[in-house]
């Protein structure tokens, strides 16, 4: 009987710490903007991981001067290496996927998609204060990458 009680207590403690860690990891949830506020991104839970998509664009449609598409039509994922995906609109496009909260305001293990070149990069995300999010996309190791800041 004592082993059952001890096992139950350990389970409750582990479950509680897992739930607290999950809630702490939710600090990146919400809508973030590029520093010039031209594009907004929504970060949301996708199962036990964190994902993100383009939720707003200042100019979601092609203009007459763009040259990439028909003026007035939605901008598309034209640089995607998969021809079947090139007709996806940029608005609503998934960019972040597979991130896990690793503690200490750090989310790792995910990728970021860059629609400007059609490549996916390894990525890590961290909070720099309550309203600043840093994203570092890289190939191979983080040393060879680029960091971008998003704001709430």
DSSP file (Angstrom, degrees, kcal/mol; ACC not computed):
  #  RESIDUE AA STRUCTURE BP1 BP2  ACC     N-H-->O    O-->H-N    N-H-->O    O-->H-N    TCO  KAPPA ALPHA  PHI   PSI    X-CA   Y-CA   Z-CA
    1    1 A X     >        0   0    0      0, 0.0     4,-1.9     0, 0.0     5,-0.2   0.000 360.0 360.0 360.0 -40.4    0.0    0.0    0.0
    2    2 A X  H  >  +     0   0    0      1,-0.2     4,-2.7     2,-0.2     5,-0.2   0.888 360.0  53.8 -62.3 -38.8    2.8    2.4    0.8
    3    3 A X  H  > S+     0   0    0      1,-0.2     4,-2.7     2,-0.2    -1,-0.2   0.883 107.4  51.5 -63.0 -38.1    4.4    1.9   -2.6
    4    4 A X  H  > S+     0   0    0      2,-0.2     4,-2.2     1,-0.2    -1,-0.2   0.906 111.4  47.0 -64.3 -42.2    1.1    2.8   -4.3
    5    5 A X  H  X S+     0   0    0     -4,-1.9     4,-2.4     2,-0.2    -2,-0.2   0.926 114.1  46.7 -66.1 -45.6    0.9    6.0   -2.2
    6    6 A X  H  X S+     0   0    0     -4,-2.7     4,-2.6     1,-0.2    -2,-0.2   0.926 112.7  50.2 -63.2 -44.4    4.5    7.0   -2.9
    7    7 A X  H  X S+     0   0    0     -4,-2.7     4,-2.3    -5,-0.2    -1,-0.2   0.891 110.8  49.8 -60.5 -39.9    4.0    6.2   -6.6
    8    8 A X  H  X S+     0   0    0     -4,-2.2     4,-2.5     2,-0.2    -1,-0.2   0.904 110.7  49.2 -65.6 -41.9    0.8    8.4   -6.7
    9    9 A X  H  X S+     0   0    0     -4,-2.4     4,-2.5     2,-0.2    -2,-0.2   0.926 111.5  48.8 -64.1 -44.7    2.6   11.3   -5.0
   10   10 A X  H  X S+     0   0    0     -4,-2.6     4,-2.7     2,-0.2     5,-0.2   0.915 111.6  50.2 -61.6 -43.1    5.5   11.1   -7.5
   11   11 A X  H  X S+     0   0    0     -4,-2.3     4,-2.9     1,-0.2     5,-0.2   0.928 111.1  48.1 -60.5 -46.4    3.1   11.0  -10.4
   12   12 A X  H  X S+     0   0    0     -4,-2.5     4,-2.5     2,-0.2    -2,-0.2   0.902 112.8  48.6 -62.9 -41.9    1.2   14.0   -9.1
   13   13 A X  H  X S+     0   0    0     -4,-2.5     4,-2.3     2,-0.2    -2,-0.2   0.932 114.3  45.3 -64.2 -45.9    4.4   16.0   -8.6
   14   14 A X  H  X S+     0   0    0     -4,-2.7     4,-2.2     2,-0.2    -2,-0.2   0.908 113.8  49.2 -65.2 -41.9    5.7   15.1  -12.0
   15   15 A X  H  X S+     0   0    0     -4,-2.9     4,-2.6    -5,-0.2    -2,-0.2   0.923 111.6  49.7 -62.4 -44.5    2.4   15.9  -13.7
   16   16 A X  H  X S+     0   0    0     -4,-2.5     4,-2.4     1,-0.2    -2,-0.2   0.899 111.8  47.1 -62.1 -42.1    2.2   19.2  -11.8
   17   17 A X  H  X S+     0   0    0     -4,-2.3     4,-2.2     2,-0.2    -1,-0.2   0.865 112.2  51.0 -70.0 -33.5    5.8   20.2  -12.9
   18   18 A X  H  X S+     0   0    0     -4,-2.2     4,-2.2     2,-0.2    -2,-0.2   0.918 111.9  46.4 -66.8 -43.0    5.0   19.2  -16.5
   19   19 A X  H  X S+     0   0    0     -4,-2.6     4,-2.5     2,-0.2    -2,-0.2   0.900 112.8  49.8 -65.6 -40.6    1.8   21.3  -16.5
   20   20 A X  H  X S+     0   0    0     -4,-2.4     4,-2.4     2,-0.2    -1,-0.2   0.908 110.9  49.7 -64.6 -40.9    3.6   24.3  -15.0
   21   21 A X  H  X S+     0   0    0     -4,-2.2     4,-2.1     2,-0.2    -1,-0.2   0.897 110.6  50.6 -64.4 -39.5    6.4   24.0  -17.5
   22   22 A X  H  X S+     0   0    0     -4,-2.2     4,-0.7     2,-0.2    -2,-0.2   0.916 111.1  47.8 -63.0 -44.0    3.8   23.8  -20.3
   23   23 A X  H >< S+     0   0    0     -4,-2.5     3,-0.8     1,-0.2    -2,-0.2   0.893 111.3  50.9 -65.1 -39.0    2.1   27.0  -19.0
   24   24 A X  H >< S+     0   0    0     -4,-2.4     3,-1.3     1,-0.2    -1,-0.2   0.882 106.5  55.8 -64.0 -37.4    5.4   28.7  -18.7
   25   25 A X  H >< S+     0   0    0     -4,-2.1     3,-0.9     1,-0.3    -1,-0.2   0.663  89.4  76.3 -68.9 -16.7    6.2   27.7  -22.3
   26   26 A X  G X<  +     0   0    0     -3,-0.8     3,-1.8    -4,-0.7    -1,-0.3   0.432  63.2 101.7 -75.6   2.5    3.0   29.4  -23.5
   27   27 A X  G <  S+     0   0    0     -3,-1.3    -1,-0.2     1,-0.3    -2,-0.1   0.691  77.9  54.0 -61.2 -19.1    4.6   32.8  -23.1
   28   28 A X  G <  S+     0   0    0     -3,-0.9    -1,-0.3    99,-0.0    15,-0.2   0.527  81.7 115.4 -92.9  -5.4    5.2   33.0  -26.9
   29   29 A X    <   +     0   0    0     -3,-1.8     2,-0.3    -4,-0.1    15,-0.2  -0.338  55.1  46.4 -64.8 143.6    1.5   32.4  -27.8
   30   30 A X  E    S-A   43   0A   0     13,-2.4    13,-3.1     2,-0.0     2,-0.5  -0.819  94.5 -35.3 127.0-164.5   -0.2   35.3  -29.5
   31   31 A X  E     -A   42   0A   0     -2,-0.3     2,-0.3    11,-0.2    11,-0.2  -0.857  50.9-176.7-105.4 130.3    0.3   37.7  -32.3
   32   32 A X  E     -A   41   0A   0      9,-3.1     9,-3.5    -2,-0.5     2,-0.3  -0.899   9.2-150.9-123.7 151.0    3.7   39.1  -33.1
   33   33 A X  E     -AB  40 151A   0    118,-3.2   118,-2.6    -2,-0.3     7,-0.2  -0.888  23.3-109.4-120.8 151.7    4.8   41.7  -35.7
   34   34 A X  E >   - B   0 150A   0      5,-2.3     3,-2.0    -2,-0.3   116,-0.2  -0.368  46.6-102.0 -64.6 161.3    8.0   42.3  -37.6
   35   35 A X  T 3  S+     0   0    0    114,-0.7    -1,-0.1     1,-0.3   115,-0.1   0.795 126.1  50.3 -63.3 -26.9    9.7   45.5  -36.3
   36   36 A X  T 3  S-     0   0    0      3,-0.1    -1,-0.3     1,-0.0    -2,-0.0   0.462 107.5-130.5 -87.8   0.1    8.4   47.5  -39.3
   37   37 A X  S <  S+     0   0    0     -3,-2.0    -2,-0.1     2,-0.2     3,-0.1   0.686  71.9 123.8  61.4  23.0    4.9   46.1  -38.6
   38   38 A X  S    S+     0   0    0      1,-0.2    20,-3.1    19,-0.1     2,-0.4   0.784  74.5  30.7 -79.5 -27.5    4.4   45.1  -42.2
   39   39 A X  E     - C   0  57A   0     18,-0.2    -5,-2.3    19,-0.1     2,-0.4  -0.987  66.8-158.6-135.6 141.5    3.6   41.5  -41.3
   40   40 A X  E     -AC  33  56A   0     16,-2.7    15,-2.5    -2,-0.4    16,-1.4  -0.920   7.7-159.1-118.7 148.3    2.0   39.8  -38.2
   41   41 A X  E     -AC  32  54A   0     -9,-3.5    -9,-3.1    -2,-0.4     2,-0.6  -0.976   8.5-145.4-127.2 136.8    2.4   36.2  -37.1
   42   42 A X  E     -AC  31  53A   0     11,-2.5    11,-1.9    -2,-0.4     2,-0.5  -0.907  11.1-160.1-102.3 124.8    0.3   34.1  -34.9
   43   43 A X  E     +AC  30  52A   0    -13,-3.1   -13,-2.4    -2,-0.6     2,-0.3  -0.910  23.8 163.0-103.2 131.1    2.0   31.6  -32.7
   44   44 A X  E     - C   0  51A   0      7,-2.5     7,-3.0    -2,-0.5     2,-0.3  -0.893  41.3 -90.8-142.8 165.1   -0.2   28.8  -31.4
   45   45 A X  E     - C   0  50A   0     -2,-0.3     2,-0.4     5,-0.2     5,-0.2  -0.639  28.9-172.9 -80.6 138.0   -0.1   25.4  -29.9
   46   46 A X  E >   - C   0  49A   0      3,-2.7     3,-1.4    -2,-0.3     2,-0.4  -0.828  68.3 -55.3-129.0  91.8   -0.2   22.4  -32.3
   47   47 A X  T 3  S-     0   0    0     -2,-0.4    -2,-0.0     1,-0.2     0, 0.0  -0.635 119.3 -21.6  71.4-126.8   -0.5   19.4  -30.1
   48   48 A X  T 3  S+     0   0    0     -2,-0.4    -1,-0.2    -3,-0.1     2,-0.2   0.351 130.6  70.9 -94.4   3.9    2.4   19.5  -27.6
   49   49 A X  E <  S-C   46   0A   0     -3,-1.4    -3,-2.7    51,-0.1     2,-0.4  -0.555  80.2-113.3-114.1 178.2    4.5   21.8  -29.8
   50   50 A X  E     +CD  45  99A   0     49,-2.0    49,-1.9    -5,-0.2     2,-0.3  -0.941  32.8 173.8-118.0 137.8    4.4   25.4  -30.9
   51   51 A X  E     -C   44   0A   0     -7,-3.0    -7,-2.5    -2,-0.4     2,-0.3  -0.825  10.4-156.9-133.5 170.3    3.7   26.5  -34.5
   52   52 A X  E     -CD  43  96A   0     44,-2.2    43,-2.7    -2,-0.3    44,-1.8  -0.998   7.0-175.0-153.7 154.2    3.2   29.8  -36.3
   53   53 A X  E     -CD  42  94A   0    -11,-1.9   -11,-2.5    -2,-0.3     2,-0.5  -0.944  40.6 -90.3-143.4 162.6    1.6   31.3  -39.4
   54   54 A X  E     +C   41   0A   0     39,-2.0    38,-1.9    36,-0.3   -13,-0.3  -0.657  42.9 172.6 -74.1 122.2    1.3   34.6  -41.2
   55   55 A X  E     +     0   0A   0    -15,-2.5     2,-0.3    -2,-0.5   -14,-0.2   0.611  61.5  15.7-108.9 -16.1   -1.9   36.2  -39.8
   56   56 A X  E     -C   40   0A   0    -16,-1.4   -16,-2.7     3,-0.0     2,-0.4  -0.969  55.4-170.7-158.2 139.9   -1.8   39.7  -41.4
   57   57 A X  E >   -C   39   0A   0     -2,-0.3     3,-0.7   -18,-0.2   -18,-0.2  -1.000  24.0-141.7-132.1 135.2    0.1   41.4  -44.2
   58   58 A X  T 3  S+     0   0    0    -20,-3.1     2,-0.4    -2,-0.4    -1,-0.1   0.894 106.5  23.9 -60.1 -37.7    0.1   45.1  -44.9
   59   59 A X  T 3  S+     0   0    0    -21,-0.3    -1,-0.3     1,-0.1     4,-0.1  -0.729  70.6 163.3-128.1  81.5    0.0   44.3  -48.6
   60   60 A X    <   +     0   0    0     -3,-0.7    15,-3.2    -2,-0.4     2,-0.3   0.643  61.8  63.1 -75.8 -12.8   -1.4   40.8  -49.0
   61   61 A X  B    S-J   74   0B   0     13,-0.3    13,-0.3    -4,-0.1    10,-0.1  -0.791  91.5-101.0-113.3 154.7   -2.1   41.3  -52.7
   62   62 A X        -     0   0    0     11,-3.0    10,-3.2     8,-0.4     2,-0.2  -0.408  35.1-144.1 -66.7 145.4    0.2   41.9  -55.7
   63   63 A X    >>  -     0   0    0      8,-0.2     3,-1.1     9,-0.1     4,-0.6  -0.580  30.1-100.5-101.8 173.3    0.4   45.5  -56.9
   64   64 A X  T 34 S+     0   0    0      1,-0.2     3,-0.1    -2,-0.2     7,-0.1   0.749 123.7  49.2 -64.5 -23.0    0.8   46.6  -60.5
   65   65 A X  T 34 S+     0   0    0      1,-0.1    -1,-0.2     2,-0.0    -3,-0.0   0.516  87.8  84.7 -96.1  -5.4    4.5   47.2  -59.9
   66   66 A X  T <4  -     0   0    0     -3,-1.1    -1,-0.1     1,-0.1    -2,-0.1   0.929  66.0-165.2 -63.8 -46.2    5.3   43.8  -58.2
   67   67 A X     <  +     0   0    0     -4,-0.6    -1,-0.1     2,-0.3    -3,-0.1   0.287  67.1  89.9  78.9 -13.2    5.8   41.9  -61.5
   68   68 A X  S    S-     0   0    0      1,-0.0     2,-0.3     2,-0.0    -1,-0.1   0.722  96.8  -2.1 -87.8 -21.9    5.5   38.5  -59.6
   69   69 A X  S    S-     0   0    0     -6,-0.3     2,-0.4     4,-0.0    -2,-0.3  -0.850  92.9 -58.6-153.8-174.8    1.7   38.1  -60.0
   70   70 A X    >   -     0   0    0     -2,-0.3     3,-2.4     4,-0.2    -8,-0.4  -0.646  62.8-105.3 -80.4 126.2   -1.5   39.6  -61.2
   71   71 A X  T 3  S+     0   0    0     -2,-0.4    -8,-0.2     1,-0.3     3,-0.1  -0.228 105.3  18.8 -53.2 132.7   -2.2   43.0  -59.6
   72   72 A X  T 3  S+     0   0    0    -10,-3.2    -1,-0.3     1,-0.3     2,-0.2   0.221  99.6 112.8  90.1 -14.1   -5.0   42.7  -57.0
   73   73 A X  S <  S-     0   0    0     -3,-2.4   -11,-3.0     1,-0.1    -1,-0.3  -0.586  79.2 -88.6 -88.7 154.2   -4.6   38.9  -56.6
   74   74 A X  B     -J   61   0B   0    -13,-0.3   -13,-0.3    -2,-0.2    -4,-0.2  -0.299  45.8-105.2 -61.8 142.5   -3.2   37.4  -53.3
   75   75 A X        -     0   0    0    -15,-3.2    15,-2.5    -6,-0.1    16,-0.4  -0.453  42.7-148.7 -67.0 141.7    0.5   37.0  -53.0
   76   76 A X  B     -K   89   0C   0     13,-0.3     2,-1.8    -2,-0.1    13,-0.2  -0.681  26.4-105.8-116.1 164.5    1.6   33.4  -53.4
   77   77 A X    >   +     0   0    0     11,-2.4     3,-1.6     8,-0.3    11,-0.2  -0.416  56.5 156.8 -82.8  59.0    4.3   31.1  -52.1
   78   78 A X  T 3   +     0   0    0     -2,-1.8    -1,-0.2     1,-0.3     8,-0.1   0.668  62.3  57.0 -67.5 -20.2    6.0   31.2  -55.5
   79   79 A X  T 3  S+     0   0    0     36,-0.5    -1,-0.3    -3,-0.2     2,-0.1   0.385  73.6 126.6 -94.0   5.0    9.5   30.3  -54.3
   80   80 A X    <   -     0   0    0     -3,-1.6     6,-0.1     1,-0.2    39,-0.1  -0.404  61.3-138.2 -63.4 134.1    8.5   27.0  -52.7
   81   81 A X  S    S+     0   0    0     37,-0.7     2,-0.8    -2,-0.1    -1,-0.2   0.734  90.0  76.6 -67.0 -20.0   10.6   24.1  -54.1
   82   82 A X  S >  S-     0   0    0      1,-0.2     3,-2.3    36,-0.1     4,-0.5  -0.822  73.7-154.4 -92.9 109.5    7.5   21.9  -54.3
   83   83 A X  G >  S+     0   0    0     -2,-0.8     3,-0.9     1,-0.3     4,-0.2   0.784  92.0  63.3 -54.5 -29.2    5.6   23.1  -57.4
   84   84 A X  G 3  S+     0   0    0      1,-0.2     3,-0.3     2,-0.1    -1,-0.3   0.722 104.1  47.9 -68.1 -19.7    2.3   21.8  -55.8
   85   85 A X  G X  S+     0   0    0     -3,-2.3     3,-1.6     1,-0.2    -8,-0.3   0.443  83.4  91.5-100.4  -1.1    2.7   24.3  -53.0
   86   86 A X  T <  S+     0   0    0     -3,-0.9    -1,-0.2    -4,-0.5    -2,-0.1   0.625  79.7  61.1 -72.3 -11.9    3.4   27.4  -55.1
   87   87 A X  T 3  S+     0   0    0     -3,-0.3    -1,-0.3    -4,-0.2     2,-0.2   0.396  77.4 114.1 -94.0   2.7   -0.3   28.3  -55.3
   88   88 A X  S <  S-     0   0    0     -3,-1.6   -11,-2.4   -11,-0.2     2,-0.2  -0.519  70.9-119.8 -72.2 139.4   -0.6   28.7  -51.6
   89   89 A X  B     -K   76   0C   0    -13,-0.2   -13,-0.3    -2,-0.2    -1,-0.1  -0.518  11.0-132.0 -75.8 148.5   -1.4   32.3  -50.5
   90   90 A X  S >  S+     0   0    0    -15,-2.5     3,-2.3   -30,-0.2     2,-0.4   0.880  89.1  86.1 -67.8 -37.3    1.2   33.9  -48.1
   91   91 A X  T 3  S+     0   0    0    -16,-0.4    -2,-0.2     1,-0.3   -36,-0.2  -0.521 105.4  13.0 -66.1 121.2   -1.6   35.1  -45.8
   92   92 A X  T 3  S+     0   0    0    -38,-1.9    -1,-0.3    -2,-0.4     2,-0.2   0.369  92.3 150.4  91.6  -3.0   -2.2   32.1  -43.5
   93   93 A X    <   -     0   0    0     -3,-2.3   -39,-2.0   -40,-0.1     2,-0.3  -0.432  50.0-121.1 -66.9 128.0    1.0   30.4  -44.6
   94   94 A X  E     +D   53   0A   0    -41,-0.2   -41,-0.3    -2,-0.2    -1,-0.1  -0.551  41.8 161.9 -68.9 128.8    2.5   28.2  -41.9
   95   95 A X  E     +     0   0A   0    -43,-2.7    18,-2.1    -2,-0.3     2,-0.4   0.702  57.3  49.3-115.3 -37.0    6.1   29.4  -41.1
   96   96 A X  E     +DE  52 112A   0    -44,-1.8   -44,-2.2    16,-0.2     2,-0.3  -0.880  63.5 160.2-111.0 137.1    7.0   27.9  -37.8
   97   97 A X  E     + E   0 111A   0     14,-1.8    14,-2.3    -2,-0.4   -46,-0.2  -0.990  48.5  22.5-154.5 148.8    6.6   24.3  -36.8
   98   98 A X  E     +     0   0A   0     -2,-0.3     2,-0.3    12,-0.2   -47,-0.2   0.675  67.8 156.9  80.6  20.1    7.8   21.7  -34.3
   99   99 A X  E     -D   50   0A   0    -49,-1.9   -49,-2.0    12,-0.1     2,-0.4  -0.604  20.4-167.0 -84.6 139.7    9.0   23.9  -31.5
  100  100 A X  E     -F  108   0A   0      8,-2.7     8,-2.3    -2,-0.3     2,-0.5  -0.960  26.6-114.7-122.1 141.8    9.3   22.6  -27.9
  101  101 A X  E     -F  107   0A   0     -2,-0.4     6,-0.2     6,-0.2   -76,-0.1  -0.640  29.7-179.5 -76.4 124.4    9.8   24.6  -24.8
  102  102 A X        -     0   0    0      4,-3.2     5,-0.1    -2,-0.5    -1,-0.1   0.269  45.3-104.5-107.8   9.1   13.1   23.7  -23.3
  103  103 A X  S >  S+     0   0    0      3,-0.5     3,-1.0   -82,-0.1    -1,-0.3  -0.103  95.1  70.7  89.6 166.6   13.0   26.0  -20.2
  104  104 A X  T 3  S-     0   0    0      1,-0.2     3,-0.1    -3,-0.1    -1,-0.0   0.838 128.0 -62.3  55.9  37.2   14.7   29.3  -19.6
  105  105 A X  T 3  S+     0   0    0      1,-0.2    22,-1.2    21,-0.1     2,-0.4   0.833 105.7 129.6  60.4  35.1   12.6   31.2  -22.2
  106  106 A X  E <   - G   0 126A   0     -3,-1.0    -4,-3.2    20,-0.2    -3,-0.5  -0.982  38.6-171.7-128.2 131.3   13.9   29.0  -25.0
  107  107 A X  E     +FG 101 125A   0     18,-3.0    18,-2.7    -2,-0.4     2,-0.2  -0.986  22.3 161.5-118.9 127.0   12.0   27.0  -27.7
  108  108 A X  E     +F  100   0A   0     -8,-2.3    -8,-2.7    -2,-0.4    16,-0.1  -0.774  37.6  63.0-136.3 177.5   14.0   24.7  -29.9
  109  109 A X  E    S+     0   0A   0     14,-0.3     2,-0.1     1,-0.3    15,-0.1   0.458  81.7 105.7  85.7   2.6   13.7   21.7  -32.2
  110  110 A X  E     - G   0 123A   0     13,-0.8    13,-1.8   -10,-0.1     2,-0.3  -0.410  58.7-128.4-107.6-176.8   11.6   23.5  -34.8
  111  111 A X  E     -EG  97 122A   0    -14,-2.3   -14,-1.8    11,-0.2     2,-0.4  -0.919   6.1-147.3-130.0 157.5   12.0   25.0  -38.2
  112  112 A X  E     -EG  96 121A   0      9,-2.5     9,-2.8    -2,-0.3     2,-0.4  -0.991  13.5-145.0-124.2 134.7   11.2   28.3  -39.9
  113  113 A X  E     - G   0 120A   0    -18,-2.1     2,-0.7    -2,-0.4     7,-0.2  -0.844   4.7-154.0-100.5 133.1   10.2   28.6  -43.5
  114  114 A X  E >>> - G   0 119A   0      5,-2.9     4,-2.3    -2,-0.4     3,-1.2  -0.900   4.9-168.1-107.8 105.4   11.3   31.6  -45.5
  115  115 A X  T 345S+     0   0    0     -2,-0.7   -36,-0.5     1,-0.2    -1,-0.1   0.669  82.6  69.4 -68.3 -13.8    8.8   32.3  -48.3
  116  116 A X  T 345S+     0   0    0      1,-0.2    -1,-0.2     3,-0.1    -2,-0.0   0.805 121.2  13.4 -73.5 -27.5   11.3   34.7  -49.9
  117  117 A X  T <45S-     0   0    0     -3,-1.2    -2,-0.2     2,-0.2    -1,-0.2   0.459  99.5-121.8-124.2  -5.0   13.7   31.9  -50.8
  118  118 A X  T  <5 +     0   0    0     -4,-2.3   -37,-0.7     1,-0.3     2,-0.3   0.659  67.5 129.7  76.1  16.1   11.6   28.8  -50.3
  119  119 A X  E   < -G  114   0A   0     -5,-0.8    -5,-2.9   -39,-0.1     2,-0.4  -0.767  51.4-140.5-106.8 150.9   13.9   27.2  -47.8
  120  120 A X  E     -G  113   0A   0     -2,-0.3     2,-0.3    -7,-0.2    -7,-0.2  -0.887  23.0-167.0-102.8 139.1   13.3   25.8  -44.3
  121  121 A X  E     -G  112   0A   0     -9,-2.8    -9,-2.5    -2,-0.4    18,-0.2  -0.931  28.0-106.8-125.1 148.0   15.9   26.5  -41.6
  122  122 A X  E     -GH 111 138A   0     16,-1.6    16,-2.5    -2,-0.3     2,-0.3  -0.410  50.4-172.3 -61.2 152.4   16.5   25.1  -38.2
  123  123 A X  E     -GH 110 137A   0    -13,-1.8   -13,-0.8    14,-0.2     2,-0.3  -0.999  26.2-163.8-152.9 148.9   15.4   27.7  -35.7
  124  124 A X  E     - H   0 136A   0     12,-1.5    12,-2.7    -2,-0.3     2,-0.4  -0.976  14.1-158.2-130.9 151.4   15.4   28.5  -32.0
  125  125 A X  E     +GH 107 135A   0    -18,-2.7   -18,-3.0    -2,-0.3     2,-0.3  -0.962  12.3 173.3-129.4 140.9   13.2   31.1  -30.4
  126  126 A X  E     -GH 106 134A   0      8,-2.2     8,-3.1    -2,-0.4     2,-0.4  -0.996  31.5-115.6-146.6 152.5   13.6   33.0  -27.1
  127  127 A X  E     - H   0 133A   0    -22,-1.2     2,-0.5    -2,-0.3     6,-0.2  -0.697  17.0-167.1 -84.7 135.2   11.8   35.8  -25.3
  128  128 A X  S    S-     0   0    0      4,-3.2     3,-0.2    -2,-0.4     2,-0.1  -0.711  73.9 -34.2-118.3  74.8   13.8   39.0  -24.8
  129  129 A X  S >  S-     0   0    0     -2,-0.5     3,-0.5     1,-0.2    -1,-0.3  -0.383  94.7 -62.7  91.9 178.5   11.5   40.6  -22.3
  130  130 A X  T 3  S+     0   0    0      1,-0.2    -1,-0.2    -2,-0.1     3,-0.0   0.817 133.2  32.5 -71.9 -30.9    7.7   40.3  -22.3
  131  131 A X  T 3  S+     0   0    0     -3,-0.2    21,-1.7    20,-0.1     2,-0.4   0.174 102.9  79.3-118.2  17.5    7.1   41.9  -25.7
  132  132 A X  E <   - I   0 151A   0     -3,-0.5    -4,-3.2    19,-0.2     2,-0.4  -0.993  53.5-170.1-129.2 128.8   10.2   41.0  -27.8
  133  133 A X  E     -HI 127 150A   0     17,-3.0    17,-2.9    -2,-0.4     2,-0.4  -0.965   7.4-155.6-118.9 130.0   10.7   37.7  -29.4
  134  134 A X  E     -HI 126 149A   0     -8,-3.1    -8,-2.2    -2,-0.4     2,-0.4  -0.894   8.2-171.3-106.3 134.5   14.0   36.6  -31.0
  135  135 A X  E     -HI 125 148A   0     13,-2.7    13,-2.7    -2,-0.4     2,-0.6  -0.993   3.4-166.5-124.7 127.4   14.1   34.0  -33.8
  136  136 A X  E     -HI 124 147A   0    -12,-2.7   -12,-1.5    -2,-0.4     2,-0.4  -0.934   4.4-169.2-118.4 110.2   17.4   32.6  -35.0
  137  137 A X  E     +HI 123 146A   0      9,-2.2     9,-2.4    -2,-0.6     2,-0.3  -0.771  19.6 159.9 -94.5 141.4   17.2   30.7  -38.3
  138  138 A X  E     -HI 122 145A   0    -16,-2.5   -16,-1.6    -2,-0.4     2,-0.5  -0.985  39.7-124.5-156.9 162.4   20.3   28.7  -39.3
  139  139 A X  S    S-     0   0    0      5,-1.5     2,-1.5     2,-0.4     5,-0.2  -0.965  87.5 -23.9-110.4 127.4   21.8   25.9  -41.3
  140  140 A X  S    S+     0   0    0     -2,-0.5     2,-0.3     3,-0.1    -2,-0.1  -0.557 132.0  19.9  77.8 -91.8   23.7   23.3  -39.4
  141  141 A X  S >  S-     0   0    0     -2,-1.5     3,-1.8     1,-0.1    -2,-0.4  -0.849  77.9-117.3-117.3 154.0   24.8   25.1  -36.3
  142  142 A X  T 3  S+     0   0    0     -2,-0.3     3,-0.3     1,-0.3    -1,-0.1   0.718 106.5  74.2 -60.3 -23.5   23.4   28.3  -34.8
  143  143 A X  T 3  S+     0   0    0      1,-0.3     2,-1.0    -5,-0.1    -1,-0.3   0.842  93.5  56.0 -58.7 -33.8   26.6   30.1  -35.3
  144  144 A X  S <  S+     0   0    0     -3,-1.8    -5,-1.5    -5,-0.2     2,-0.3  -0.661  96.7  81.9-101.9  77.1   25.8   30.3  -39.0
  145  145 A X  E     - I   0 138A   0     -2,-1.0     2,-0.4    -3,-0.3    -7,-0.2  -0.848  69.5-105.5-157.2-169.3   22.5   32.0  -39.0
  146  146 A X  E     - I   0 137A   0     -9,-2.4    -9,-2.2    -2,-0.3     2,-0.4  -0.996  21.6-145.5-137.0 138.6   20.5   35.2  -38.8
  147  147 A X  E     - I   0 136A   0     -2,-0.4     2,-0.3   -11,-0.2   -11,-0.2  -0.883  13.7-172.3-109.0 136.8   18.4   36.6  -35.9
  148  148 A X  E     - I   0 135A   0    -13,-2.7   -13,-2.7    -2,-0.4     2,-0.5  -0.933  14.2-139.9-123.2 149.1   15.2   38.5  -36.3
  149  149 A X  E     - I   0 134A   0     -2,-0.3  -114,-0.7   -15,-0.2     2,-0.3  -0.936  14.6-171.3-112.3 131.1   13.2   40.3  -33.7
  150  150 A X  E     -BI  34 133A   0    -17,-2.9   -17,-3.0    -2,-0.5     2,-0.3  -0.873   9.2-155.0-113.5 152.9    9.4   40.4  -33.5
  151  151 A X  E      BI  33 132A   0   -118,-2.6  -118,-3.2    -2,-0.3   -19,-0.2  -0.892 360.0 360.0-127.3 156.4    7.4   42.5  -31.2
  152  152 A X              0   0    0    -21,-1.7   -20,-0.1    -2,-0.3  -121,-0.1   0.448 360.0 360.0 -83.9 360.0    3.9   42.3  -29.6
